[in-house]
Amino acid sequence: MNEGLTVLNLRKAMRGTKVLKNLSFDQPTGSIYGISGDNGAGKSTLLKILASVLIPDGGHVSFLGIPLSDKAEWRSLIGYVPQELALDDRLRVRETIEFWAAVRGMPVSIRKAIVKSAMADPLISDFVNKPIRECSGGMARRASLVVGLFGDPALLLLDEPFSGADARSRAMMTERLRHLRDRGRTILIASHVENTLTSLCDRVLHLEGGHFPDVDINAPTR
């Protein structure tokens, strides 16, 4: 039995169009997988389902033996950074971290510890007092990644995490993701820029026609 992420025969239709068609793959723990594909191929839909934002029409998903249907347990395992930056430009980066820690419903003691740690995080430590509206695209992406890492999730889902990021920000985020993989975290990245994925990921799966044409669910994946 695969102890990592298992997706089997996943199906989803949006506005009458079949976006995911019996999509299947396995991903072992402690790995980085990339999902490539043209815009509109269904990459964001897949990640939104895995983040329990969208409900699938059918299929099975589990991670570490926990099914997606067990929503409370599932959400305790994952971190999700959507393509759309959920950052309020009226807030400073520090205030954004404090806000999202509160939104996650963390106890005050844990929230304070997480915020203190985030403030010292090299990804954002040099601009924690800068208003979001004054941050570059790369800074905003780095702040979003820090938010996604709250609680040290075992499964991290990233949708176009490098979009609009400068070379320094991409390098910093890439280094962090490799460090997380080395610590046993499982990371799934969706991006339409395939060369970005190939330089970082252990495996890249190309989404086409609602599934992965090159995936044999019974074959070893690493």
Z-matrix of the N, CA and C atoms (Angstrom, degrees):
N
C 1 1.463
C 2 1.529 1 110.01
N 3 1.318 2 116.57 1 129.69
C 4 1.454 3 120.73 2 178.10
C 5 1.520 4 110.81 3 -68.09
N 6 1.332 5 116.73 4 126.82
C 7 1.459 6 120.21 5 -178.98
C 8 1.521 7 112.03 6 -90.56
N 9 1.321 8 116.71 7 -4.39
C 10 1.451 9 120.38 8 -179.88
C 11 1.519 10 111.42 9 -92.23
N 12 1.311 11 114.70 10 -136.82
C 13 1.460 12 121.59 11 -179.32
C 14 1.528 13 109.67 12 -93.98
N 15 1.323 14 115.99 13 126.26
C 16 1.460 15 121.79 14 176.99
C 17 1.519 16 109.35 15 -121.17
N 18 1.316 17 115.86 16 125.22
C 19 1.468 18 122.62 17 175.23
C 20 1.521 19 106.84 18 -123.18
N 21 1.322 20 116.57 19 121.76
C 22 1.461 21 120.71 20 -173.83
C 23 1.527 22 110.89 21 -132.24
N 24 1.319 23 114.95 22 119.35
C 25 1.477 24 122.16 23 175.34
C 26 1.529 25 112.57 24 53.78
N 27 1.315 26 116.23 25 43.58
C 28 1.466 27 121.08 26 -178.74
C 29 1.525 28 110.32 27 -73.90
N 30 1.329 29 115.69 28 132.43
C 31 1.472 30 120.94 29 -177.80
C 32 1.523 31 109.41 30 -131.01
N 33 1.351 32 114.36 31 141.06
C 34 1.456 33 120.23 32 176.03
C 35 1.520 34 110.18 33 -157.02
N 36 1.346 35 115.28 34 129.60
C 37 1.464 36 122.00 35 174.18
C 38 1.516 37 108.86 36 -112.91
N 39 1.319 38 115.97 37 141.30
C 40 1.460 39 122.35 38 178.95
C 41 1.523 40 108.54 39 -126.26
N 42 1.331 41 116.04 40 119.87
C 43 1.467 42 121.68 41 179.83
C 44 1.525 43 111.67 42 52.04
N 45 1.334 44 114.85 43 43.30
C 46 1.452 45 120.79 44 175.74
C 47 1.514 46 115.19 45 83.60
N 48 1.321 47 118.34 46 -4.10
C 49 1.457 48 121.92 47 179.89
C 50 1.522 49 109.99 48 -105.95
N 51 1.338 50 116.58 49 130.08
C 52 1.460 51 120.61 50 178.43
C 53 1.525 52 109.19 51 -74.94
N 54 1.319 53 115.93 52 112.04
C 55 1.468 54 121.51 53 -177.38
C 56 1.525 55 110.74 54 -91.44
N 57 1.320 56 117.29 55 -46.35
C 58 1.456 57 122.45 56 176.49
C 59 1.523 58 108.94 57 -116.19
N 60 1.335 59 115.90 58 128.87
C 61 1.462 60 121.58 59 -173.51
C 62 1.525 61 109.94 60 -125.25
N 63 1.318 62 115.96 61 97.56
C 64 1.470 63 120.96 62 178.69
C 65 1.529 64 111.58 63 50.44
N 66 1.311 65 115.64 64 48.20
C 67 1.464 66 122.12 65 -178.80
C 68 1.524 67 109.91 66 -77.26
N 69 1.333 68 116.02 67 131.30
C 70 1.465 69 120.93 68 -177.43
C 71 1.519 70 110.95 69 -139.31
N 72 1.325 71 116.18 70 140.76
C 73 1.464 72 121.71 71 169.51
C 74 1.526 73 109.23 72 -168.89
N 75 1.314 74 115.20 73 158.62
C 76 1.464 75 123.02 74 173.14
C 77 1.522 76 108.27 75 -116.86
N 78 1.327 77 116.43 76 143.53
C 79 1.464 78 121.43 77 173.84
C 80 1.516 79 108.97 78 -133.46
N 81 1.337 80 117.78 79 121.82
C 82 1.464 81 119.41 80 179.36
C 83 1.522 82 111.94 81 -72.11
N 84 1.307 83 116.80 82 157.46
C 85 1.467 84 121.05 83 175.92
C 86 1.525 85 109.25 84 -65.40
N 87 1.328 86 115.55 85 156.05
C 88 1.449 87 120.00 86 178.55
C 89 1.509 88 113.34 87 68.66
N 90 1.328 89 116.60 88 36.37
C 91 1.462 90 120.84 89 -179.70
C 92 1.524 91 110.13 90 -139.22
N 93 1.336 92 115.01 91 159.21
C 94 1.460 93 121.85 92 172.87
C 95 1.519 94 107.80 93 -116.01
N 96 1.322 95 116.62 94 119.34
C 97 1.461 96 122.05 95 175.67
C 98 1.518 97 109.05 96 -111.97
N 99 1.323 98 115.41 97 145.13
C 100 1.448 99 121.25 98 175.41
C 101 1.515 100 111.02 99 -110.47
N 102 1.326 101 115.65 100 145.75
C 103 1.460 102 122.32 101 173.84
C 104 1.521 103 106.48 102 -115.63
N 105 1.329 104 116.30 103 112.55
C 106 1.457 105 120.78 104 178.39
C 107 1.525 106 109.10 105 -105.01
N 108 1.325 107 114.54 106 171.90
C 109 1.464 108 119.39 107 -179.99
C 110 1.512 109 110.33 108 149.99
N 111 1.309 110 115.65 109 158.77
C 112 1.455 111 120.20 110 179.25
C 113 1.526 112 110.53 111 -65.03
N 114 1.332 113 115.98 112 161.64
C 115 1.456 114 120.21 113 172.58
C 116 1.531 115 109.16 114 -57.97
N 117 1.338 116 116.01 115 132.34
C 118 1.458 117 120.45 116 -178.40
C 119 1.510 118 114.41 117 87.55
N 120 1.332 119 116.81 118 3.57
C 121 1.471 120 119.67 119 -178.50
C 122 1.518 121 112.93 120 -73.80
N 123 1.332 122 117.36 121 -18.28
C 124 1.464 123 120.22 122 179.62
C 125 1.514 124 114.00 123 114.48
N 126 1.333 125 117.41 124 9.08
C 127 1.473 126 120.59 125 -178.09
C 128 1.523 127 111.17 126 -61.61
N 129 1.328 128 116.88 127 -47.84
C 130 1.468 129 120.11 128 -179.27
C 131 1.523 130 111.18 129 -67.24
N 132 1.324 131 116.57 130 -36.02
C 133 1.466 132 120.20 131 177.48
C 134 1.520 133 110.42 132 -61.10
N 135 1.332 134 116.34 133 -44.31
C 136 1.463 135 120.29 134 178.65
C 137 1.523 136 110.83 135 -59.68
N 138 1.326 137 117.31 136 -48.02
C 139 1.460 138 119.55 137 -178.31
C 140 1.521 139 112.17 138 -66.78
N 141 1.320 140 117.37 139 -35.10
C 142 1.466 141 119.71 140 177.96
C 143 1.528 142 111.05 141 -66.20
N 144 1.321 143 117.32 142 -34.94
C 145 1.464 144 120.19 143 175.21
C 146 1.522 145 109.93 144 -66.71
N 147 1.330 146 116.56 145 -45.98
C 148 1.461 147 119.76 146 -179.92
C 149 1.524 148 111.77 147 -65.77
N 150 1.335 149 116.38 148 -25.63
C 151 1.470 150 120.20 149 177.28
C 152 1.528 151 111.58 150 -86.21
N 153 1.318 152 117.50 151 2.22
C 154 1.473 153 125.43 152 -178.50
C 155 1.529 154 112.33 153 63.23
N 156 1.338 155 115.81 154 27.30
C 157 1.462 156 120.92 155 174.77
C 158 1.526 157 110.00 156 -86.22
N 159 1.334 158 116.42 157 -37.74
C 160 1.461 159 122.70 158 175.25
C 161 1.521 160 109.47 159 -111.60
N 162 1.312 161 116.45 160 148.61
C 163 1.461 162 122.23 161 177.95
C 164 1.529 163 108.81 162 -96.50
N 165 1.321 164 119.13 163 126.36
C 166 1.467 165 120.37 164 179.29
C 167 1.523 166 111.28 165 -70.96
N 168 1.318 167 115.98 166 157.42
C 169 1.466 168 121.08 167 176.59
C 170 1.519 169 111.64 168 -83.05
N 171 1.313 170 117.03 169 -18.19
C 172 1.456 171 120.94 170 179.04
C 173 1.509 172 110.19 171 179.72
N 174 1.330 173 115.87 172 170.17
C 175 1.447 174 121.13 173 -179.93
C 176 1.521 175 111.98 174 105.76
N 177 1.310 176 114.64 175 -179.24
C 178 1.476 177 121.12 176 -176.77
C 179 1.524 178 109.54 177 -131.84
N 180 1.335 179 116.08 178 137.25
C 181 1.462 180 122.62 179 175.61
C 182 1.520 181 108.09 180 -135.03
N 183 1.332 182 116.47 181 134.25
C 184 1.462 183 120.11 182 174.73
C 185 1.523 184 109.31 183 -148.10
N 186 1.324 185 114.80 184 157.17
C 187 1.464 186 121.83 185 176.62
C 188 1.514 187 107.84 186 -144.83
N 189 1.325 188 115.49 187 126.69
C 190 1.468 189 121.59 188 -175.98
C 191 1.527 190 110.89 189 54.22
N 192 1.322 191 115.41 190 32.07
C 193 1.458 192 120.94 191 179.30
C 194 1.515 193 114.97 192 81.97
N 195 1.337 194 117.32 193 -2.05
C 196 1.465 195 121.39 194 179.43
C 197 1.533 196 108.60 195 -93.88
N 198 1.329 197 118.74 196 123.94
C 199 1.469 198 120.25 197 -179.86
C 200 1.525 199 111.80 198 -77.66
N 201 1.310 200 115.13 199 150.05
C 202 1.461 201 121.40 200 176.94
C 203 1.529 202 111.22 201 -57.46
N 204 1.322 203 116.61 202 -30.19
C 205 1.463 204 121.01 203 -178.19
C 206 1.526 205 112.66 204 -65.54
N 207 1.341 206 117.04 205 -22.13
C 208 1.466 207 121.17 206 175.56
C 209 1.526 208 107.33 207 -85.62
N 210 1.322 209 116.00 208 76.80
C 211 1.460 210 121.73 209 -165.78
C 212 1.529 211 113.40 210 -59.79
N 213 1.317 212 117.92 211 -43.49
C 214 1.460 213 120.20 212 -177.47
C 215 1.520 214 111.13 213 -63.19
N 216 1.326 215 116.67 214 -46.97
C 217 1.461 216 120.94 215 179.61
C 218 1.529 217 110.50 216 -66.30
N 219 1.331 218 115.56 217 -40.79
C 220 1.463 219 121.07 218 -179.40
C 221 1.533 220 110.97 219 -59.94
N 222 1.321 221 116.12 220 -47.84
C 223 1.463 222 119.60 221 -176.33
C 224 1.516 223 112.48 222 -66.26
N 225 1.322 224 117.09 223 -22.33
C 226 1.466 225 119.32 224 176.98
C 227 1.523 226 111.83 225 -73.79
N 228 1.338 227 116.62 226 -14.32
C 229 1.459 228 121.24 227 -177.03
C 230 1.515 229 113.16 228 -96.03
N 231 1.338 230 117.82 229 -19.58
C 232 1.461 231 119.76 230 -167.31
C 233 1.531 232 113.71 231 -113.15
N 234 1.328 233 113.63 232 156.93
C 235 1.452 234 122.20 233 166.89
C 236 1.520 235 106.77 234 -125.34
N 237 1.325 236 117.37 235 141.72
C 238 1.464 237 120.65 236 -174.65
C 239 1.518 238 109.78 237 -135.01
N 240 1.326 239 116.12 238 127.02
C 241 1.462 240 121.98 239 175.30
C 242 1.526 241 107.27 240 -118.71
N 243 1.331 242 118.14 241 103.71
C 244 1.468 243 120.95 242 -177.26
C 245 1.523 244 111.95 243 -72.92
N 246 1.315 245 114.78 244 164.61
C 247 1.460 246 120.34 245 178.35
C 248 1.529 247 111.00 246 -64.01
N 249 1.336 248 115.59 247 -38.89
C 250 1.457 249 120.39 248 179.60
C 251 1.533 250 108.76 249 -80.47
N 252 1.311 251 116.62 250 121.46
C 253 1.464 252 120.48 251 -178.23
C 254 1.529 253 110.52 252 -69.28
N 255 1.327 254 116.36 253 117.81
C 256 1.474 255 121.43 254 -179.36
C 257 1.519 256 109.33 255 -93.34
N 258 1.323 257 115.90 256 60.37
C 259 1.455 258 121.66 257 -177.23
C 260 1.520 259 109.73 258 -120.32
N 261 1.312 260 117.22 259 130.34
C 262 1.462 261 123.09 260 179.31
C 263 1.525 262 108.60 261 -84.83
N 264 1.338 263 116.88 262 115.35
C 265 1.464 264 119.01 263 -174.69
C 266 1.524 265 113.33 264 -71.49
N 267 1.336 266 117.31 265 -3.32
C 268 1.462 267 120.28 266 175.45
C 269 1.527 268 112.02 267 -82.06
N 270 1.341 269 116.03 268 -14.49
C 271 1.464 270 121.01 269 -176.44
C 272 1.525 271 111.44 270 -99.71
N 273 1.325 272 115.00 271 154.59
C 274 1.453 273 120.26 272 168.93
C 275 1.525 274 108.48 273 -79.14
N 276 1.322 275 116.73 274 164.61
C 277 1.464 276 120.19 275 -179.98
C 278 1.524 277 110.22 276 -58.23
N 279 1.333 278 117.18 277 -44.83
C 280 1.468 279 120.81 278 178.86
C 281 1.522 280 111.02 279 -58.60
N 282 1.316 281 117.36 280 -43.82
C 283 1.464 282 121.35 281 179.86
C 284 1.527 283 110.97 282 -67.01
N 285 1.326 284 116.28 283 -33.31
C 286 1.465 285 120.39 284 176.93
C 287 1.514 286 111.31 285 -63.86
N 288 1.338 287 116.56 286 -43.03
C 289 1.459 288 121.26 287 177.62
C 290 1.531 289 110.04 288 -61.69
N 291 1.343 290 116.47 289 -45.18
C 292 1.459 291 120.91 290 179.56
C 293 1.524 292 111.16 291 -63.04
N 294 1.333 293 116.53 292 -40.66
C 295 1.457 294 121.09 293 -179.31
C 296 1.521 295 111.51 294 -62.63
N 297 1.357 296 116.71 295 -48.67
C 298 1.459 297 118.92 296 -176.77
C 299 1.525 298 112.48 297 -71.32
N 300 1.311 299 117.43 298 -28.95
C 301 1.470 300 119.41 299 174.36
C 302 1.521 301 110.22 300 -64.10
N 303 1.340 302 116.53 301 -37.92
C 304 1.472 303 121.03 302 178.17
C 305 1.522 304 110.58 303 -70.83
N 306 1.344 305 116.52 304 -41.53
C 307 1.471 306 120.51 305 -179.57
C 308 1.528 307 111.06 306 -61.02
N 309 1.340 308 116.30 307 -35.45
C 310 1.463 309 119.64 308 179.43
C 311 1.524 310 112.73 309 -68.80
N 312 1.335 311 116.94 310 -6.82
C 313 1.452 312 120.51 311 176.78
C 314 1.509 313 114.75 312 73.06
N 315 1.325 314 116.18 313 26.07
C 316 1.462 315 119.30 314 -179.14
C 317 1.529 316 110.97 315 -75.51
N 318 1.335 317 117.61 316 145.44
C 319 1.468 318 120.29 317 175.78
C 320 1.521 319 109.89 318 -56.89
N 321 1.324 320 116.01 319 151.42
C 322 1.467 321 121.04 320 -174.50
C 323 1.528 322 111.63 321 -56.16
N 324 1.327 323 117.47 322 -43.58
C 325 1.469 324 119.99 323 -177.20
C 326 1.527 325 110.97 324 -63.07
N 327 1.329 326 116.35 325 -43.65
C 328 1.470 327 120.71 326 179.26
C 329 1.520 328 109.99 327 -68.76
N 330 1.330 329 115.65 328 -38.70
C 331 1.462 330 120.34 329 -179.90
C 332 1.523 331 110.83 330 -61.19
N 333 1.313 332 116.92 331 -44.04
C 334 1.458 333 120.41 332 179.54
C 335 1.525 334 111.58 333 -62.66
N 336 1.322 335 115.96 334 -40.33
C 337 1.466 336 120.00 335 -179.92
C 338 1.526 337 110.79 336 -66.55
N 339 1.331 338 115.97 337 -40.85
C 340 1.464 339 120.26 338 179.78
C 341 1.523 340 110.88 339 -65.91
N 342 1.320 341 116.52 340 -43.36
C 343 1.467 342 120.56 341 179.70
C 344 1.523 343 110.38 342 -63.91
N 345 1.337 344 117.22 343 -42.65
C 346 1.466 345 121.02 344 178.90
C 347 1.520 346 110.87 345 -61.24
N 348 1.326 347 115.98 346 -42.65
C 349 1.461 348 120.22 347 178.83
C 350 1.525 349 111.30 348 -65.66
N 351 1.337 350 116.22 349 -41.63
C 352 1.463 351 120.48 350 -179.60
C 353 1.524 352 111.62 351 -63.51
N 354 1.327 353 116.33 352 -37.40
C 355 1.456 354 119.98 353 -179.47
C 356 1.528 355 112.30 354 -62.46
N 357 1.338 356 115.79 355 -28.05
C 358 1.463 357 120.66 356 -179.97
C 359 1.525 358 112.44 357 -94.92
N 360 1.315 359 117.32 358 -0.22
C 361 1.463 360 121.45 359 -177.63
C 362 1.527 361 109.97 360 -67.94
N 363 1.329 362 118.44 361 126.28
C 364 1.467 363 120.73 362 -179.41
C 365 1.532 364 113.83 363 -57.49
N 366 1.322 365 117.49 364 -22.51
C 367 1.463 366 119.79 365 178.66
C 368 1.527 367 111.94 366 -63.08
N 369 1.336 368 117.29 367 -31.14
C 370 1.469 369 119.45 368 -174.68
C 371 1.524 370 113.97 369 -133.20
N 372 1.342 371 117.78 370 -3.40
C 373 1.470 372 120.19 371 -170.36
C 374 1.525 373 113.59 372 -60.73
N 375 1.334 374 117.66 373 -25.79
C 376 1.462 375 118.95 374 -177.06
C 377 1.523 376 113.54 375 -87.52
N 378 1.347 377 117.25 376 1.55
C 379 1.472 378 118.27 377 177.40
C 380 1.536 379 112.29 378 -145.40
N 381 1.327 380 117.37 379 29.71
C 382 1.467 381 120.45 380 -175.75
C 383 1.526 382 112.90 381 -64.54
N 384 1.315 383 117.76 382 -24.09
C 385 1.465 384 120.03 383 -179.08
C 386 1.530 385 112.94 384 -98.81
N 387 1.305 386 116.59 385 6.96
C 388 1.460 387 120.93 386 179.60
C 389 1.530 388 109.60 387 -83.69
N 390 1.342 389 117.67 388 135.67
C 391 1.470 390 119.34 389 174.60
C 392 1.534 391 110.75 390 -63.05
N 393 1.319 392 116.41 391 143.45
C 394 1.459 393 120.73 392 179.94
C 395 1.525 394 111.06 393 -54.20
N 396 1.329 395 117.47 394 -38.62
C 397 1.469 396 120.43 395 -177.50
C 398 1.525 397 112.61 396 -64.47
N 399 1.343 398 117.13 397 -18.52
C 400 1.457 399 120.46 398 179.30
C 401 1.531 400 112.63 399 -99.26
N 402 1.330 401 116.39 400 0.45
C 403 1.460 402 120.50 401 -179.58
C 404 1.528 403 111.00 402 -81.43
N 405 1.319 404 115.90 403 145.87
C 406 1.458 405 120.17 404 173.02
C 407 1.529 406 109.32 405 -71.88
N 408 1.324 407 116.27 406 170.38
C 409 1.461 408 119.53 407 177.42
C 410 1.514 409 111.95 408 -59.90
N 411 1.342 410 116.01 409 -38.67
C 412 1.457 411 119.31 410 179.17
C 413 1.512 412 112.79 411 -66.78
N 414 1.328 413 116.83 412 -39.71
C 415 1.463 414 120.60 413 177.41
C 416 1.525 415 110.64 414 -62.15
N 417 1.326 416 116.00 415 -43.66
C 418 1.464 417 120.11 416 -179.91
C 419 1.524 418 111.09 417 -63.00
N 420 1.338 419 117.21 418 -39.84
C 421 1.461 420 120.42 419 178.18
C 422 1.526 421 110.71 420 -65.50
N 423 1.321 422 117.02 421 -38.88
C 424 1.466 423 120.23 422 178.71
C 425 1.524 424 110.76 423 -66.09
N 426 1.332 425 117.04 424 -40.59
C 427 1.464 426 120.21 425 177.52
C 428 1.525 427 110.44 426 -63.68
N 429 1.323 428 117.44 427 -39.98
C 430 1.464 429 120.94 428 178.91
C 431 1.524 430 111.19 429 -63.93
N 432 1.334 431 116.08 430 -38.98
C 433 1.462 432 119.28 431 178.63
C 434 1.524 433 110.88 432 -64.29
N 435 1.317 434 117.02 433 -41.59
C 436 1.468 435 120.46 434 177.97
C 437 1.528 436 110.44 435 -59.28
N 438 1.334 437 117.09 436 -42.92
C 439 1.467 438 120.93 437 177.24
C 440 1.530 439 110.20 438 -61.67
N 441 1.336 440 116.72 439 -42.92
C 442 1.464 441 120.32 440 -179.67
C 443 1.513 442 113.42 441 -64.08
N 444 1.332 443 116.54 442 -22.02
C 445 1.461 444 120.87 443 -178.20
C 446 1.522 445 113.27 444 -90.12
N 447 1.336 446 117.98 445 0.69
C 448 1.461 447 120.52 446 176.05
C 449 1.527 448 109.77 447 -53.28
N 450 1.309 449 115.74 448 133.18
C 451 1.461 450 119.96 449 177.23
C 452 1.512 451 114.08 450 82.07
N 453 1.338 452 118.12 451 2.84
C 454 1.462 453 122.53 452 178.51
C 455 1.527 454 111.11 453 52.30
N 456 1.361 455 117.75 454 63.20
C 457 1.461 456 120.67 455 -174.75
C 458 1.524 457 112.88 456 -63.96
N 459 1.321 458 115.56 457 145.92
C 460 1.465 459 121.07 458 177.68
C 461 1.517 460 111.34 459 -76.18
N 462 1.336 461 116.66 460 -29.09
C 463 1.461 462 122.35 461 179.19
C 464 1.524 463 108.09 462 -124.37
N 465 1.335 464 116.17 463 120.55
C 466 1.460 465 121.57 464 -177.54
C 467 1.521 466 109.35 465 -113.06
N 468 1.335 467 116.34 466 125.93
C 469 1.462 468 123.51 467 -177.07
C 470 1.522 469 108.64 468 -113.23
N 471 1.333 470 117.41 469 119.16
C 472 1.461 471 122.24 470 -174.49
C 473 1.522 472 110.18 471 -124.42
N 474 1.323 473 116.17 472 122.77
C 475 1.466 474 121.52 473 -179.73
C 476 1.531 475 109.06 474 -107.62
N 477 1.325 476 116.29 475 110.68
C 478 1.474 477 123.12 476 -179.02
C 479 1.540 478 111.09 477 49.74
N 480 1.333 479 118.20 478 54.22
C 481 1.467 480 120.48 479 -173.63
C 482 1.524 481 114.46 480 -68.28
N 483 1.341 482 117.28 481 -19.04
C 484 1.461 483 120.05 482 -176.90
C 485 1.523 484 113.13 483 -101.75
N 486 1.316 485 117.04 484 4.59
C 487 1.470 486 120.88 485 -177.19
C 488 1.528 487 110.58 486 -61.40
N 489 1.329 488 116.56 487 123.97
C 490 1.460 489 121.14 488 178.05
C 491 1.511 490 114.65 489 77.11
N 492 1.336 491 117.81 490 4.26
C 493 1.463 492 121.15 491 -177.62
C 494 1.527 493 110.57 492 -88.40
N 495 1.324 494 116.27 493 142.33
C 496 1.461 495 121.59 494 176.73
C 497 1.525 496 109.55 495 -77.89
N 498 1.333 497 116.20 496 171.88
C 499 1.463 498 121.15 497 -175.08
C 500 1.528 499 112.13 498 -59.29
N 501 1.338 500 117.70 499 -40.65
C 502 1.466 501 120.44 500 -179.42
C 503 1.516 502 111.27 501 -64.50
N 504 1.336 503 116.96 502 -43.32
C 505 1.463 504 120.33 503 179.54
C 506 1.513 505 111.06 504 -65.38
N 507 1.344 506 117.36 505 -41.49
C 508 1.466 507 120.19 506 178.03
C 509 1.525 508 110.44 507 -60.89
N 510 1.337 509 116.07 508 -42.11
C 511 1.465 510 119.62 509 -179.44
C 512 1.526 511 111.22 510 -64.71
N 513 1.329 512 117.17 511 -41.84
C 514 1.463 513 121.10 512 -179.65
C 515 1.525 514 111.06 513 -65.26
N 516 1.340 515 116.63 514 -43.35
C 517 1.460 516 119.75 515 -179.69
C 518 1.517 517 110.93 516 -68.01
N 519 1.332 518 116.84 517 -39.73
C 520 1.459 519 120.76 518 178.69
C 521 1.523 520 111.02 519 -61.73
N 522 1.320 521 116.26 520 -43.45
C 523 1.468 522 120.29 521 177.74
C 524 1.528 523 111.01 522 -60.65
N 525 1.330 524 117.65 523 -42.74
C 526 1.456 525 120.94 524 179.29
C 527 1.530 526 111.20 525 -64.01
N 528 1.311 527 117.02 526 -42.18
C 529 1.463 528 120.19 527 -178.49
C 530 1.528 529 111.17 528 -65.79
N 531 1.319 530 117.32 529 -38.54
C 532 1.465 531 119.76 530 176.65
C 533 1.527 532 111.10 531 -65.60
N 534 1.327 533 115.70 532 -38.34
C 535 1.473 534 119.90 533 177.11
C 536 1.528 535 110.29 534 -63.00
N 537 1.324 536 116.78 535 -42.29
C 538 1.465 537 120.39 536 178.73
C 539 1.519 538 111.19 537 -63.34
N 540 1.319 539 116.91 538 -42.01
C 541 1.472 540 119.92 539 176.71
C 542 1.532 541 110.58 540 -59.97
N 543 1.332 542 116.65 541 -42.17
C 544 1.458 543 119.95 542 -179.47
C 545 1.525 544 111.75 543 -65.12
N 546 1.342 545 116.01 544 -21.71
C 547 1.464 546 120.85 545 176.57
C 548 1.533 547 111.92 546 -89.65
N 549 1.326 548 116.41 547 6.64
C 550 1.459 549 119.90 548 175.75
C 551 1.511 550 115.39 549 94.13
N 552 1.336 551 117.11 550 5.37
C 553 1.461 552 119.32 551 179.28
C 554 1.531 553 110.42 552 -77.37
N 555 1.320 554 115.39 553 150.43
C 556 1.455 555 122.43 554 -179.59
C 557 1.526 556 108.05 555 -106.76
N 558 1.327 557 116.93 556 127.57
C 559 1.461 558 121.25 557 -171.16
C 560 1.523 559 109.82 558 -128.80
N 561 1.331 560 115.92 559 131.01
C 562 1.464 561 121.95 560 177.95
C 563 1.526 562 107.74 561 -122.60
N 564 1.340 563 116.27 562 122.71
C 565 1.456 564 122.26 563 -175.15
C 566 1.519 565 110.07 564 -119.94
N 567 1.319 566 117.18 565 127.72
C 568 1.457 567 121.99 566 174.30
C 569 1.520 568 109.01 567 -103.03
N 570 1.331 569 116.66 568 131.78
C 571 1.459 570 120.76 569 178.33
C 572 1.520 571 109.24 570 -158.94
N 573 1.335 572 116.56 571 146.19
C 574 1.464 573 120.42 572 175.66
C 575 1.525 574 111.17 573 -88.79
N 576 1.346 575 116.99 574 -5.30
C 577 1.466 576 121.61 575 178.48
C 578 1.527 577 108.02 576 -97.57
N 579 1.334 578 116.39 577 95.30
C 580 1.463 579 120.72 578 -169.37
C 581 1.524 580 112.33 579 -68.39
N 582 1.343 581 118.65 580 -33.57
C 583 1.467 582 118.66 581 -178.35
C 584 1.527 583 111.88 582 -66.99
N 585 1.343 584 116.92 583 -26.96
C 586 1.463 585 120.22 584 174.51
C 587 1.521 586 110.26 585 -65.96
N 588 1.318 587 116.38 586 -39.41
C 589 1.459 588 120.98 587 -179.53
C 590 1.524 589 111.98 588 -70.03
N 591 1.340 590 117.08 589 -42.23
C 592 1.461 591 119.50 590 -174.72
C 593 1.525 592 112.39 591 -65.30
N 594 1.329 593 116.98 592 -27.39
C 595 1.465 594 119.56 593 -179.96
C 596 1.522 595 112.59 594 -78.90
N 597 1.318 596 117.59 595 -15.29
C 598 1.465 597 122.26 596 -174.79
C 599 1.517 598 113.61 597 -114.76
N 600 1.313 599 117.11 598 -37.40
C 601 1.470 600 121.28 599 -166.61
C 602 1.529 601 112.95 600 -88.95
N 603 1.330 602 115.15 601 151.19
C 604 1.457 603 121.45 602 172.89
C 605 1.520 604 111.32 603 -72.54
N 606 1.319 605 115.29 604 -27.97
C 607 1.465 606 120.26 605 178.63
C 608 1.522 607 108.62 606 -155.64
N 609 1.322 608 116.50 607 142.48
C 610 1.461 609 121.98 608 176.44
C 611 1.521 610 108.49 609 -118.67
N 612 1.334 611 115.90 610 126.75
C 613 1.459 612 122.80 611 178.25
C 614 1.526 613 108.61 612 -107.34
N 615 1.309 614 116.23 613 129.79
C 616 1.471 615 120.76 614 -177.52
C 617 1.525 616 109.69 615 -97.17
N 618 1.317 617 115.27 616 119.17
C 619 1.464 618 121.62 617 -178.84
C 620 1.527 619 109.32 618 -87.50
N 621 1.301 620 114.95 619 121.48
C 622 1.464 621 120.62 620 -177.35
C 623 1.527 622 109.06 621 -150.28
N 624 1.335 623 115.88 622 130.91
C 625 1.461 624 119.58 623 179.48
C 626 1.512 625 113.47 624 64.22
N 627 1.343 626 116.38 625 25.62
C 628 1.459 627 120.06 626 176.30
C 629 1.516 628 115.38 627 85.39
N 630 1.358 629 117.23 628 3.35
C 631 1.457 630 119.01 629 177.63
C 632 1.531 631 108.61 630 -152.93
N 633 1.340 632 116.01 631 -177.55
C 634 1.454 633 121.65 632 178.00
C 635 1.529 634 108.07 633 -103.05
N 636 1.327 635 118.58 634 100.82
C 637 1.468 636 120.38 635 -175.25
C 638 1.520 637 114.19 636 -60.01
N 639 1.365 638 117.02 637 -26.03
C 640 1.458 639 120.05 638 -175.06
C 641 1.517 640 114.38 639 -95.25
N 642 1.335 641 116.92 640 7.26
C 643 1.460 642 120.01 641 -175.91
C 644 1.519 643 111.20 642 -100.50
N 645 1.331 644 115.10 643 126.34
C 646 1.459 645 122.55 644 169.23
C 647 1.514 646 106.24 645 -106.21
N 648 1.327 647 117.91 646 110.48
C 649 1.457 648 121.33 647 -174.42
C 650 1.525 649 112.01 648 -60.85
N 651 1.346 650 117.43 649 -20.22
C 652 1.452 651 119.81 650 -179.32
C 653 1.524 652 112.83 651 -92.95
N 654 1.347 653 116.10 652 -5.03
C 655 1.462 654 119.35 653 -178.71
C 656 1.521 655 109.96 654 -89.79
N 657 1.331 656 118.31 655 153.13
C 658 1.474 657 120.36 656 175.36
C 659 1.504 658 110.34 657 -63.75
N 660 1.340 659 116.49 658 144.40
C 661 1.460 660 120.84 659 -173.97
C 662 1.518 661 112.68 660 -108.96
N 663 1.308 662 117.87 661 8.51
C 664 1.462 663 118.27 662 178.17
C 665 1.498 664 110.72 663 -151.15
